[in-house]
Each structure stands twice: as C-alpha cells, then as structure tokens.
Amino acid sequence: MTDRRIDPLAGVDGSGASMTVPRRGVEPATSNLATQSGRRPRGLRERVRGLSPKLVIGLALILVIVLFGVIGPYLVGNPLAIRDIGRTPPSGEFPLGTTQTGQDVLAQLAHATRGSLLIGLVVGVLALLLSVLFGVIGSYIGGWLDESFSLFTNVMLVIPGLPLVIVISSYVAEKNIWVLAVVLAITSWAASARVLRSVTLSLRNRDYVAAARVAGEKSWRIIGVEILPNLVPVLAAQFVLAVIAAILGEAGLSYLGLGASGTFTWGTMLFQAQNGFALTLGAWWWFIPPGVLIAVLGGALSLVNFAIDEVVDPKLRTAKLHKDKKRIKRRLGGTAEGGVIA
C-alpha cells in the first residue's frame, strides 16, 4: 500500500485533487506581485509632504535670493551710474529709489547680493576644509599630531573673532572679496574643528574602521571611505553655520569701513547709507533692502540648519517621529469616526 503523507495545509476539492490553502496572515506571492505592480507610485506632492517644513521653507528662500544674485545683475543697469536725482523715493523708473548721488539702489542690491553670496560660499568652503584638516585628520591619526592640532584649535577658540578680524583687516592694504574671505575663514573654523574631532574620535573606534585598518587599508582611504561619509550631516550643518557667520561678519566689517574695496556687498551698501545720512534724512529705501536680505538669508540658513539637526540629533529625530505618529493617529481617528457617522 502506498504511503501518502497528507499536508495539513492542503485541502481536497470535489474531484479529489489537492487544493492549496494559504496560511493565515500570509499572502500568496502572486498577490504580492499584483499588489506591487498595481501600487500607485509616490508623486511629487507626496514626496514634498515627507520633507521637513523647515527645510522646504529655508531652501525656497535661499533659492530666491540666489537667483536674484545670479540673474539680477544682468537685468539691471550700471550700479555706479551717477544721476542728478539724489535720494529719490521708489518710483516706476527706480523701484527701490536712488542714493545720495542718484545711483540705482536696485542695481546696487543685485550686485551686492552676488558679492555677499560669493563671500559666504568661499568662507564656508575654506572653513570646512580647515576644520576637516584639524578636526578629522588629526583626530584619526592621533599622537603628537592630534595633540598639536588640538592645542592650536583651542588657542584659536579663546581668541575673540571680531577683534582679530578687525586687526587683520586693518593691516591689509588692498582688500578684495578673496582677501576678505580668507580673513574671515581664518577666524571661523575652530569651533567646527572641535565638533568634528569629537565625532571622529567616536567613529575611529567602530568595528568597520578597525576591520579596514586590519585589512591593510591606507589611512587616507579609511578617512575618505569609512569616516567622511558618516560625517556628511555634521559637515553640512557646520558649512551652513560658517556661511551665516561669514555673511554677518562681512556686513559688520564693511559697516565699520574695513570691507572689500571696489565691489558691492550688503555691508558696503549699509556703510554707504550710513555715510550718506540715510537714517537721519529718512531715506529708508537705501538701508532697509540690504538689511532685510541679510535677515531673510540668515533665517533661511538657520531653518536649514535646524532641519539638519533633526537628522543628526537622535533626540530631535525621535521627537519628530512621535509628532508624526500622533498626527497620523489623529487623522486615522477622524477618518474612522467620519466613516461610522456616515
């Protein structure tokens, strides 16, 4: 007699043929494939909803200011053109009025936006490179190099930044945008280097870094492949902070008369408005536009920095997840109640 083993998950239909019965809670593979093939892909609106509102608003404001600084100078006239209509209020011909010597404020603002953005970008890149050199490379190699870099970083931290910038700028005869960017970068990298050093000291003791070191990988490859990719959120946050400090520092130096010569920035516009007694004479259209752009760009960069902090800091990320879960539960509860009432 043939030994037939009966599968407890198999059924028998009327014809005696075996019939497969799916397990409870487990869907057949064909059903999963059909569900995946019929699932509607996420649209652009759903992807935007998943982003942080702080990040969206900050990036939108930054994009508007960057477009104005890049495209604006090609759409306005000569910012140095002198006319015999000094301190003219905003009108159809001059949307932001004119200065004391009849120069177009809108044209100056477009060129000043480009100059300030350029200084912020250059200082952010230079400060980031210096902080990576003294914070990441030194802490990974360790030994006397790390101690030397740490000592120099601590010395730069205790020196007041603004007085040092003022002293250096006062001894530089010809100051252009590049020289001013280097001066600002020298005094704005130390805090970022300390943050990167602490994170790198934690990463260098991880198992994957030790495995790469045992495998004979070179130090520069371990830093570039194993450590720096894990520092991207921290590097982005430090870059944003460096850009904010550079724009505010340039505006302060230019307001004191120590800014870049022969170019327009938001700080030089405020300096010229101060020398032209714009505040005393009530020429608000001369000094308010650059001040508003400084405030808006600083606020936008701060929003982006807050959004990056939510990614880097586990506490902020957990709090955000709890808020999202509560919001989803409220929506689902309202939908269920609406369905019962209906």
C-alpha positions as CSV (number, residue, x, y, z in Angstrom):
1,M,0.0,0.0,0.0
2,T,1.4,3.4,-1.0
3,D,2.2,5.7,1.9
4,R,0.6,9.1,1.3
5,R,1.5,11.9,3.6
6,I,-1.2,14.5,4.0
7,D,-0.1,18.1,4.1
8,P,-2.2,19.8,6.8
9,L,-2.1,23.0,4.8
10,A,-3.5,21.2,1.7
11,G,-7.2,20.7,1.0
12,V,-9.1,18.4,-1.3
13,D,-11.7,19.6,-3.7
14,G,-14.6,17.6,-5.0
15,S,-12.6,15.8,-7.7
16,G,-10.0,14.5,-5.2
17,A,-7.2,16.8,-6.4
18,S,-5.2,18.6,-3.8
19,M,-6.0,22.3,-3.3
20,T,-3.6,24.6,-1.7
21,V,-4.9,26.7,1.2
22,P,-2.9,29.8,2.1
23,R,-1.7,30.2,5.6
24,R,-3.4,32.7,7.8
25,G,-1.7,36.1,7.7
26,V,0.5,35.1,4.7
27,E,-0.5,36.3,1.2
28,P,0.5,34.3,-1.9
29,A,3.4,35.6,-3.9
30,T,1.2,36.3,-6.9
31,S,-1.0,38.5,-4.7
32,N,2.1,40.4,-3.5
33,L,3.3,40.8,-7.1
34,A,-0.1,42.1,-8.2
35,T,-0.2,44.5,-5.3
36,Q,3.2,45.8,-6.0
37,S,2.5,46.1,-9.7
38,G,-0.8,47.9,-9.1
39,R,0.6,50.2,-6.4
40,R,0.5,53.8,-7.4
41,P,4.0,55.4,-7.3
42,R,4.6,58.3,-5.0
43,G,4.0,61.6,-6.7
44,L,6.0,64.8,-6.2
45,R,3.4,66.2,-3.8
46,E,3.7,63.2,-1.5
47,R,7.5,63.4,-1.5
48,V,7.4,67.1,-0.7
49,R,5.0,66.3,2.2
50,G,7.6,63.9,3.6
51,L,10.2,66.6,3.9
52,S,10.6,68.9,6.9
53,P,8.7,72.2,6.6
54,K,11.8,74.0,7.9
55,L,13.9,72.5,5.1
56,V,11.4,73.3,2.4
57,I,10.9,76.9,3.5
58,G,14.6,77.5,4.1
59,L,15.6,76.1,0.7
60,A,12.9,78.1,-1.1
61,L,14.1,81.4,0.4
62,I,17.7,80.6,-0.4
63,L,16.8,79.7,-3.9
64,V,15.0,83.0,-4.5
65,I,17.9,85.0,-3.1
66,V,20.5,83.0,-5.1
67,L,18.5,83.5,-8.3
68,F,18.3,87.3,-7.6
69,G,22.1,87.4,-7.0
70,V,22.9,85.4,-10.1
71,I,20.4,86.7,-12.7
72,G,19.7,90.1,-11.2
73,P,22.9,91.9,-12.2
74,Y,22.2,91.1,-15.9
75,L,18.7,92.6,-15.7
76,V,19.6,96.0,-14.0
77,G,21.6,98.9,-15.1
78,N,25.0,100.1,-14.0
79,P,25.2,100.4,-10.2
80,L,27.9,103.1,-10.4
81,A,26.0,105.4,-12.8
82,I,25.6,108.9,-11.2
83,R,22.4,111.0,-11.9
84,D,21.2,114.4,-10.7
85,I,18.2,112.9,-8.8
86,G,19.7,112.2,-5.4
87,R,17.7,110.4,-2.7
88,T,14.6,109.8,-4.9
89,P,11.9,107.6,-3.3
90,P,10.9,104.4,-5.0
91,S,9.1,105.0,-8.3
92,G,8.3,103.3,-11.6
93,E,11.7,104.1,-13.0
94,F,13.6,103.2,-9.9
95,P,11.7,100.5,-7.9
96,L,14.0,101.0,-4.8
97,G,14.8,104.6,-5.3
98,T,18.2,106.2,-5.6
99,T,21.1,107.1,-3.4
100,Q,22.5,110.4,-2.5
101,T,24.4,110.6,-5.8
102,G,21.5,109.3,-7.9
103,Q,22.7,105.7,-8.2
104,D,20.0,103.0,-8.6
105,V,19.5,101.1,-5.3
106,L,18.0,98.1,-7.0
107,A,21.1,97.7,-9.3
108,Q,23.4,98.0,-6.3
109,L,21.3,95.5,-4.3
110,A,21.6,92.9,-7.2
111,H,25.4,93.2,-7.4
112,A,25.7,93.3,-3.6
113,T,23.7,90.1,-3.3
114,R,26.1,88.4,-5.7
115,G,29.1,89.7,-3.7
116,S,27.8,88.6,-0.3
117,L,26.8,85.2,-1.5
118,L,30.3,84.7,-3.1
119,I,32.0,85.7,0.2
120,G,29.7,83.3,2.2
121,L,30.3,80.4,-0.2
122,V,34.1,80.9,-0.2
123,V,34.4,81.3,3.5
124,G,32.1,78.2,4.1
125,V,34.3,76.1,1.8
126,L,37.6,77.3,3.3
127,A,36.4,77.0,6.9
128,L,35.1,73.5,6.2
129,L,38.5,72.4,4.7
130,L,40.4,73.8,7.7
131,S,38.0,72.1,10.1
132,V,38.4,68.8,8.4
133,L,42.2,69.1,8.4
134,F,42.5,70.0,12.1
135,G,39.4,68.1,13.3
136,V,39.1,64.9,11.3
137,I,42.6,64.1,10.0
138,G,44.4,65.0,13.2
139,S,42.0,63.1,15.5
140,Y,42.2,59.9,13.3
141,I,46.0,59.8,13.1
142,G,46.3,60.7,16.8
143,G,49.6,61.0,18.7
144,W,51.6,64.2,18.7
145,L,49.8,65.4,15.6
146,D,46.4,65.3,17.2
147,E,47.7,67.0,20.4
148,S,49.3,69.8,18.3
149,F,46.2,70.3,16.2
150,S,44.0,70.3,19.3
151,L,46.3,72.8,21.1
152,F,46.2,75.2,18.1
153,T,42.4,74.8,17.8
154,N,42.0,75.7,21.5
155,V,44.1,78.8,21.0
156,M,42.0,79.9,18.1
157,L,38.9,79.3,20.1
158,V,39.9,81.6,23.0
159,I,40.9,84.5,20.7
160,P,37.9,86.8,20.1
161,G,36.9,86.5,16.5
162,L,35.7,90.1,15.7
163,P,38.7,91.9,17.2
164,L,41.1,89.5,15.4
165,V,39.3,90.1,12.1
166,I,39.4,93.9,12.6
167,V,43.2,93.8,13.4
168,I,44.0,91.6,10.4
169,S,41.8,93.7,8.0
170,S,43.3,97.0,9.2
171,Y,46.8,95.8,8.2
172,V,45.8,94.6,4.8
173,A,46.1,97.5,2.3
174,E,44.2,96.2,-0.7
175,K,41.2,94.2,0.4
176,N,39.1,92.5,-2.3
177,I,36.5,89.8,-1.9
178,W,39.0,86.9,-1.9
179,V,41.3,88.5,0.7
180,L,38.3,89.3,3.0
181,A,37.1,85.7,2.6
182,V,40.5,84.3,3.7
183,V,40.5,86.6,6.7
184,L,37.0,85.5,7.7
185,A,37.8,81.9,7.2
186,I,40.9,82.0,9.4
187,T,38.7,83.0,12.4
188,S,35.7,80.8,11.8
189,W,36.9,77.2,11.6
190,A,38.0,76.3,15.2
191,A,34.5,75.6,16.6
192,S,33.7,73.3,13.7
193,A,37.0,71.5,14.1
194,R,36.2,70.7,17.8
195,V,32.8,69.2,16.8
196,L,34.3,67.1,14.0
197,R,37.2,66.0,16.3
198,S,34.7,64.6,18.9
199,V,32.7,62.8,16.3
200,T,35.8,61.4,14.6
201,L,37.1,60.1,17.9
202,S,33.9,58.1,18.3
203,L,34.0,56.8,14.7
204,R,37.6,55.6,14.7
205,N,36.8,53.0,17.3
206,R,33.9,51.4,15.4
207,D,34.2,47.9,14.2
208,Y,34.2,48.6,10.4
209,V,37.0,51.1,10.8
210,A,39.0,48.6,12.8
211,A,38.3,45.9,10.2
212,A,39.5,48.2,7.4
213,R,42.7,49.0,9.4
214,V,43.4,45.3,10.0
215,A,42.8,44.6,6.3
216,G,45.7,46.9,5.5
217,E,43.8,49.9,4.1
218,K,45.6,53.1,3.9
219,S,44.7,55.9,6.3
220,W,43.6,58.4,3.6
221,R,41.3,55.7,2.1
222,I,39.8,54.9,5.6
223,I,39.2,58.6,6.2
224,G,37.6,59.1,2.7
225,V,35.5,56.0,2.5
226,E,34.7,55.0,6.1
227,I,34.7,58.2,8.2
228,L,33.8,61.2,6.0
229,P,30.5,59.6,4.6
230,N,29.3,59.3,8.1
231,L,30.2,62.9,8.8
232,V,28.1,64.3,5.9
233,P,25.2,65.6,8.1
234,V,27.6,67.2,10.6
235,L,29.7,68.7,7.8
236,A,26.5,70.2,6.2
237,A,25.5,71.8,9.5
238,Q,28.9,73.2,10.0
239,F,29.0,74.6,6.5
240,V,25.7,76.3,7.0
241,L,26.9,77.9,10.2
242,A,30.1,79.1,8.5
243,V,28.2,80.7,5.7
244,I,25.9,82.6,8.2
245,A,28.9,83.7,10.2
246,A,30.7,84.9,7.1
247,I,27.8,87.0,5.8
248,L,27.3,88.6,9.1
249,G,31.0,89.1,9.7
250,E,31.4,90.7,6.3
251,A,28.5,93.0,6.9
252,G,30.0,94.1,10.2
253,L,33.4,94.7,8.8
254,S,32.0,96.7,5.8
255,Y,29.8,98.7,8.1
256,L,33.0,99.7,10.1
257,G,34.7,100.6,6.8
258,L,37.0,97.6,6.7
259,G,35.2,95.7,4.0
260,A,36.2,94.8,0.4
261,S,37.0,97.8,-1.7
262,G,35.9,98.2,-5.3
263,T,32.9,95.8,-5.0
264,F,29.3,95.8,-3.8
265,T,28.1,93.7,-0.8
266,W,25.3,94.2,1.6
267,G,27.8,95.5,4.1
268,T,29.2,98.1,1.8
269,M,25.6,99.3,1.0
270,L,24.9,99.8,4.7
271,F,28.3,101.6,5.0
272,Q,27.4,104.0,2.2
273,A,24.0,104.6,3.5
274,Q,25.5,105.5,6.9
275,N,27.9,107.9,5.3
276,G,25.1,109.4,3.3
277,F,23.0,110.1,6.4
278,A,20.2,107.9,5.1
279,L,18.8,107.2,8.5
280,T,18.9,110.9,9.5
281,L,17.3,112.1,6.3
282,G,14.7,109.4,6.2
283,A,15.9,107.6,3.1
284,W,14.6,104.2,4.3
285,W,14.8,102.7,0.8
286,W,18.6,102.9,0.9
287,F,19.4,100.8,4.0
288,I,16.3,98.6,4.6
289,P,16.6,96.4,1.5
290,P,20.2,95.1,2.3
291,G,19.2,94.7,6.0
292,V,16.1,92.7,5.0
293,L,18.1,90.4,2.7
294,I,20.7,89.8,5.4
295,A,17.9,88.9,7.9
296,V,16.0,86.7,5.4
297,L,19.1,84.8,4.3
298,G,20.2,84.3,7.9
299,G,16.8,83.0,8.9
300,A,16.6,80.7,5.8
301,L,20.0,79.2,6.6
302,S,19.0,78.7,10.2
303,L,15.9,76.8,9.1
304,V,18.1,74.5,7.0
305,N,20.4,74.1,9.9
306,F,17.5,73.2,12.2
307,A,16.3,70.6,9.7
308,I,19.8,69.1,9.5
309,D,20.0,69.0,13.3
310,E,16.8,66.9,13.3
311,V,18.7,64.3,11.2
312,V,21.9,64.4,13.2
313,D,20.5,64.6,16.8
314,P,18.7,61.3,17.7
315,K,16.6,63.1,20.4
316,L,15.2,65.6,17.9
317,R,14.6,62.8,15.3
318,T,12.7,60.7,17.9
319,A,10.6,63.7,18.9
320,K,9.7,64.4,15.3
321,L,8.7,60.7,14.8
322,H,6.5,60.9,17.8
323,K,4.8,64.0,16.5
324,D,4.3,62.4,13.1
325,K,2.7,59.3,14.7
326,K,0.4,61.4,16.8
327,R,-0.7,63.4,13.7
328,I,-1.3,60.2,11.7
329,K,-3.3,58.7,14.6
330,R,-5.5,61.8,14.8
331,R,-6.1,61.7,11.0
332,L,-7.0,58.0,11.1
333,G,-9.2,58.5,14.1
334,G,-11.1,61.3,12.4
335,T,-11.4,59.3,9.2
336,A,-12.8,56.3,11.2
337,E,-15.3,58.5,13.1
338,G,-16.4,60.1,9.8
339,G,-17.0,56.7,8.3
340,V,-19.0,55.5,11.3
341,I,-21.1,58.6,11.3
342,A,-21.7,58.3,7.6
